[in-house]
Amino acid sequence: MKTASKELQKLRTMAELSLNKTAELQQVLAQIEATLSRTENQKVIQKVNKN
């Protein structure tokens, strides 16, 4: 029984770490998307200002 309990705890820890990594990955992707969006907006503003 102890072995099963330890295995369940191990799996739970792995799942929690996986969720944390997923959340971190989503945050990084959101930051990249925001940066790309700002860069694109800057290009549009510069183009409009030239005309």
mmCIF file of the C-alpha atoms, coordinates in Angstrom:
data_MODEL
# 
_entry.id   MODEL 
# 
loop_
_atom_site.group_PDB 
_atom_site.id 
_atom_site.type_symbol 
_atom_site.label_atom_id 
_atom_site.label_alt_id 
_atom_site.label_comp_id 
_atom_site.label_asym_id 
_atom_site.label_entity_id 
_atom_site.label_seq_id 
_atom_site.pdbx_PDB_ins_code 
_atom_site.Cartn_x 
_atom_site.Cartn_y 
_atom_site.Cartn_z 
_atom_site.occupancy 
_atom_site.B_iso_or_equiv 
_atom_site.pdbx_formal_charge 
_atom_site.auth_seq_id 
_atom_site.auth_comp_id 
_atom_site.auth_asym_id 
_atom_site.auth_atom_id 
_atom_site.pdbx_PDB_model_num 
ATOM 1  C CA . MET A 1 1  ? 0.000 0.000  0.000   1.00 0.00 ? 1  MET A CA 1 
ATOM 2  C CA . LYS A 1 2  ? 2.858 2.405  0.791   1.00 0.00 ? 2  LYS A CA 1 
ATOM 3  C CA . THR A 1 3  ? 4.315 1.827  -2.650  1.00 0.00 ? 3  THR A CA 1 
ATOM 4  C CA . ALA A 1 4  ? 1.041 2.774  -4.336  1.00 0.00 ? 4  ALA A CA 1 
ATOM 5  C CA . SER A 1 5  ? 0.771 5.863  -2.158  1.00 0.00 ? 5  SER A CA 1 
ATOM 6  C CA . LYS A 1 6  ? 4.324 6.911  -3.000  1.00 0.00 ? 6  LYS A CA 1 
ATOM 7  C CA . GLU A 1 7  ? 3.678 6.298  -6.698  1.00 0.00 ? 7  GLU A CA 1 
ATOM 8  C CA . LEU A 1 8  ? 0.506 8.397  -6.589  1.00 0.00 ? 8  LEU A CA 1 
ATOM 9  C CA . GLN A 1 9  ? 2.387 11.206 -4.846  1.00 0.00 ? 9  GLN A CA 1 
ATOM 10 C CA . LYS A 1 10 ? 5.131 11.011 -7.483  1.00 0.00 ? 10 LYS A CA 1 
ATOM 11 C CA . LEU A 1 11 ? 2.568 11.179 -10.305 1.00 0.00 ? 11 LEU A CA 1 
ATOM 12 C CA . ARG A 1 12 ? 0.799 14.086 -8.616  1.00 0.00 ? 12 ARG A CA 1 
ATOM 13 C CA . THR A 1 13 ? 4.069 15.997 -8.321  1.00 0.00 ? 13 THR A CA 1 
ATOM 14 C CA . MET A 1 14 ? 4.863 15.330 -11.983 1.00 0.00 ? 14 MET A CA 1 
ATOM 15 C CA . ALA A 1 15 ? 1.406 16.548 -13.005 1.00 0.00 ? 15 ALA A CA 1 
ATOM 16 C CA . GLU A 1 16 ? 1.774 19.731 -10.949 1.00 0.00 ? 16 GLU A CA 1 
ATOM 17 C CA . LEU A 1 17 ? 5.181 20.449 -12.472 1.00 0.00 ? 17 LEU A CA 1 
ATOM 18 C CA . SER A 1 18 ? 3.751 19.841 -15.931 1.00 0.00 ? 18 SER A CA 1 
ATOM 19 C CA . LEU A 1 19 ? 0.928 22.303 -15.282 1.00 0.00 ? 19 LEU A CA 1 
ATOM 20 C CA . ASN A 1 20 ? 3.392 24.903 -14.027 1.00 0.00 ? 20 ASN A CA 1 
ATOM 21 C CA . LYS A 1 21 ? 5.495 24.499 -17.166 1.00 0.00 ? 21 LYS A CA 1 
ATOM 22 C CA . THR A 1 22 ? 2.401 24.796 -19.324 1.00 0.00 ? 22 THR A CA 1 
ATOM 23 C CA . ALA A 1 23 ? 1.395 28.016 -17.564 1.00 0.00 ? 23 ALA A CA 1 
ATOM 24 C CA . GLU A 1 24 ? 4.932 29.388 -17.939 1.00 0.00 ? 24 GLU A CA 1 
ATOM 25 C CA . LEU A 1 25 ? 4.972 28.442 -21.611 1.00 0.00 ? 25 LEU A CA 1 
ATOM 26 C CA . GLN A 1 26 ? 1.639 30.173 -22.194 1.00 0.00 ? 26 GLN A CA 1 
ATOM 27 C CA . GLN A 1 27 ? 2.977 33.283 -20.452 1.00 0.00 ? 27 GLN A CA 1 
ATOM 28 C CA . VAL A 1 28 ? 6.125 33.324 -22.591 1.00 0.00 ? 28 VAL A CA 1 
ATOM 29 C CA . LEU A 1 29 ? 4.095 32.834 -25.770 1.00 0.00 ? 29 LEU A CA 1 
ATOM 30 C CA . ALA A 1 30 ? 1.792 35.692 -24.754 1.00 0.00 ? 30 ALA A CA 1 
ATOM 31 C CA . GLN A 1 31 ? 4.812 37.940 -24.181 1.00 0.00 ? 31 GLN A CA 1 
ATOM 32 C CA . ILE A 1 32 ? 6.225 37.035 -27.593 1.00 0.00 ? 32 ILE A CA 1 
ATOM 33 C CA . GLU A 1 33 ? 2.878 37.699 -29.239 1.00 0.00 ? 33 GLU A CA 1 
ATOM 34 C CA . ALA A 1 34 ? 2.620 41.081 -27.497 1.00 0.00 ? 34 ALA A CA 1 
ATOM 35 C CA . THR A 1 35 ? 6.125 42.021 -28.616 1.00 0.00 ? 35 THR A CA 1 
ATOM 36 C CA . LEU A 1 36 ? 5.379 41.050 -32.215 1.00 0.00 ? 36 LEU A CA 1 
ATOM 37 C CA . SER A 1 37 ? 2.138 43.008 -32.103 1.00 0.00 ? 37 SER A CA 1 
ATOM 38 C CA . ARG A 1 38 ? 3.889 46.122 -30.783 1.00 0.00 ? 38 ARG A CA 1 
ATOM 39 C CA . THR A 1 39 ? 6.556 45.825 -33.458 1.00 0.00 ? 39 THR A CA 1 
ATOM 40 C CA . GLU A 1 40 ? 3.935 45.480 -36.183 1.00 0.00 ? 40 GLU A CA 1 
ATOM 41 C CA . ASN A 1 41 ? 2.019 48.462 -34.810 1.00 0.00 ? 41 ASN A CA 1 
ATOM 42 C CA . GLN A 1 42 ? 5.224 50.529 -34.790 1.00 0.00 ? 42 GLN A CA 1 
ATOM 43 C CA . LYS A 1 43 ? 5.801 49.682 -38.454 1.00 0.00 ? 43 LYS A CA 1 
ATOM 44 C CA . VAL A 1 44 ? 2.243 50.703 -39.346 1.00 0.00 ? 44 VAL A CA 1 
ATOM 45 C CA . ILE A 1 45 ? 2.569 53.985 -37.430 1.00 0.00 ? 45 ILE A CA 1 
ATOM 46 C CA . GLN A 1 46 ? 5.872 54.769 -39.148 1.00 0.00 ? 46 GLN A CA 1 
ATOM 47 C CA . LYS A 1 47 ? 4.374 54.004 -42.546 1.00 0.00 ? 47 LYS A CA 1 
ATOM 48 C CA . VAL A 1 48 ? 1.347 56.231 -41.845 1.00 0.00 ? 48 VAL A CA 1 
ATOM 49 C CA . ASN A 1 49 ? 3.551 59.057 -40.628 1.00 0.00 ? 49 ASN A CA 1 
ATOM 50 C CA . LYS A 1 50 ? 5.675 58.924 -43.804 1.00 0.00 ? 50 LYS A CA 1 
ATOM 51 C CA . ASN A 1 51 ? 2.597 59.482 -45.954 1.00 0.00 ? 51 ASN A CA 1 
# 
